[in-house]
């Protein structure tokens, strides 16, 4: 509350001194109060904004003083610092928006998949009914076994997982199979048991699998190359170790070196390279470690997350 009062006073004082030759003091006070209110209501207030207003207010007392050059330089530095903070906040916001878009796409894909499987289920029932009516029992048994095998594959991909993670695993499993990519999950413990909020866990695993499948798809554009994705999770010495290994085209050295260092680094055309940055951000937030290797046509990404809630 005190900060708001001080900041409001600075805004009012700033307007009074800036327009003392043109506006009545009452009008200046009103304008300053409105500026302060709007700032608090629509703009995230922080110490840099407060200091900026304080420097501007002091300017009216120092403008003709011998310390004016020092003051101007200091003000410029403050503006640069504040601008850099705004850039960081904007980048964080873009990452969050990208993550939200990714989750929404994931849920939409899952919804469409469920609708398709429901439709397929009804077709299976109709086919079984037809075979039974024709007394073709051996063919009916064979048909039912093939359906059971398909559902067993699905069950293995989501066994023991909570809804959101099960959705990510199942959707990417089906997506890989649809592209003739071999995909395998080796999960000693459920991914859902990791000490990460469900939404961030969806982002982490979803981006790992999406990047892996995209790389395999690029690899398979060369005849005779089979795309392979393997996602594993194990727990050792208080660490969750999640590893994603996949086929990939040979990565340029510069791309491989900077892949998880910043946004904008990607091997995919038409993409902004936020996926790898999101993975790095989540791992760092949970005091984890990220390692990756790109050897010939195999890319391996390993994230080690302490079994501690933050």
C-alpha angles and dihedrals in degrees: 000000000000090000091053092050093048092046091049090050091051092050092049092046091048093054092045093054094040095052103025091120095052111027134054112248092245092057091047091052091051093049092047091050091050091050091050092048094048091048092055094043101046107017127062104245119219140160093270092060090048092051091046091056091045091054092048090050091050090050091077090059097043103038092099095033125103089244091063095103091053090048093051092049091049091049091051091052090050091051090050091051092048091048091052089052090052091050091052091048090049092050091049090049091051090051091051092048091049090050091050091049089050092051092047090051089048093052092045090052091049091050092051090047092052090049090051093048091049089052091047090048091057090049090051091052091050091049093049091048090052093050092049091050088054090049090237094147099160092053090045090054092048091048093050091049091054090052092048091052090053092051091046089057089051092047092051090053093056104026113146094358128129120243102269095044092042087055093052094047094045095045094049091043090057092041092054093047091050088057092047091249117147109234128183134179119206103183116167089179129019115271087225089068092067114111094247128108112261095245093052092044089056089051093048099047094034093055093044092053096039092052091046094050092046090052091050090050090053090047092052092057085081108077116249096024119119119205115228129186124185122181117189135177128190136162120228131167094344094314130112105218113197117182131184118191123182146161114263143171112260107280121225110249093241092052093047092049095051100033096111098024100084146347121278094048110118143136093215125090115235093021128112096214098243095134096075092043090054091052091050093047093052093047092049092046090058093045092250136142130244124203130173139175130194109196115171104301099346123089119191124189120186126185120189115199123184114237091243130112115233 
